[in-house]
């Protein structure tokens, strides 16, 4: 009897963990679009405000974050392997809301930003930098 209770508890725990993992996995997927994969920065306004053109970010679905995998130096002390996009969440317009890394010099500073899907292979990230000035980045899917 004791072993049946243990098996039941383990199955319930696995079920709850699986549901949480599935919910997190959907954060990087909107209604018909997924951010999961690798993205390369192709445009930055103003220039090099956060990271340089050519910087690559890999988005992982389970953890709902985008990590810098290749860094082209920008103006705000970012490092390779920093999480540049965190708390990715699909919004009801087909885009995404994120917290984007805007400064890494004195600890990591994040600001809210919006990802707009331009096409299946291009997105636009718009937000404010660490000083409150607007920025826009264009990213293209490379994987």
N, C-alpha and C positions, 0 to 999 in steps of 0.2 A: 504494500500500500504506500509506503514511504517513497519507493522508487517511482511510482505513478505520479505522485505529487511533484516530485523533482522534475520529471519529464514534462509535466504540464506547465510548471513555472518556466522552464527553459524555453518551451515552445511559445508561450505568451511573450516572454522577453524578446525572442527572435522576431516575432511578429511585430512588436512595437518598434524595434530597431529598423526592420525592413520598411515599415511605413514612413518613418522619419527620413530614411535614406532616399526613398522614392520622392517624397515631398521636396527635399533639398535638390534632388536631381532636376526637378522641373523648374527650379528658379532660373536656370540658364536657358530655358526654352519658352518662347512666347507662343502665341496661338499657332503660327506656322513657321517659326524661325528659331534656330538654336545658335547661341553664342559659342557653344562648345567647339573647341579647336584652337588653331593658332592664327593670330592677327598681327599685321605689320602696319605701323604708323606711316601714312603716306602724305599727310598734310597737317599743319599745326598753325593756328592763328591765335595769338601772335606767335612768331617763329620761336621754336625751342623753349616755349613757356614751361613745359613740364618735362618732356623727353624729346630727344631728337628724332627726326624722320629716319625710319629704318629700325626703330625699336620694335621688338616682337614680344607679344603677350600670348600666353597659353591659358585658355579658360577651361577649368575642370568643373564638370557638372555637380559632382557629389558635394564638393566643398563650397560651391557658389562663389568662386573667386577667379581672378585673372592675375597670373604671376608673370613678372618680367623674365623672359628667357634669353633675350638678347637686348642689351642696352646700348643705345647710341646716346652719348652724354647730352643732357639737357641742363637747364638752369637751376634745378632744385634738388641736388644731392641725392638722386635716386641711385639704387644699387641693383645689380642683377640679382634675381630671386626675390626682390621685394614684391609684395602683393599690391598691385597698382589699382585693381578693381576688387572691392570686397562687398559683401552683402548684396550680391546681384539678385534682383527680383524682377520678374516680368510684370509689366503694368497692363492695364486694360486697353491700351492703344496699339499693342503689338510691339512696343519697345521695351526698354528696361530702365529701372532706377538702380543706381549704384552709389557707393561711396568711393570716390577716386582719390588716389594718393597725389597730393599737390606739393608736398614738401617732405624731404627726408633728412634735412640738415640737423635739426635739434629734436630728434624723435620724429615719429611718423605723423603727418598731418593730413587728414582726409576731409573732403568736401563732398556734398551731394552733387550728383551729375545725372544727366539723362542720356541714354543711348537710343538713337533713332536709327531704324533699319532703312537704309537707302536702297539696297538691293540684296540679293542672296549672298553677294560677296563683298559688300561695303556697308560700313556703319559710320555714324557720326556721334561723337561724344561731345556734349556741351555742358559747361559748368562754370564755376568761378575758381580762379587760382587762390593761392594763400593770401593774397592782398585784396581779394574781392573783385578782381577784374575778370571779365568774361573771357573764356577761351573756347575754341572749337578744334577738335581733332578729327581727321578722317583716317579710318583704318580699313585695310582690305584683308579678306580671308586668304591665308596661304595654305592652310591644311584643314 
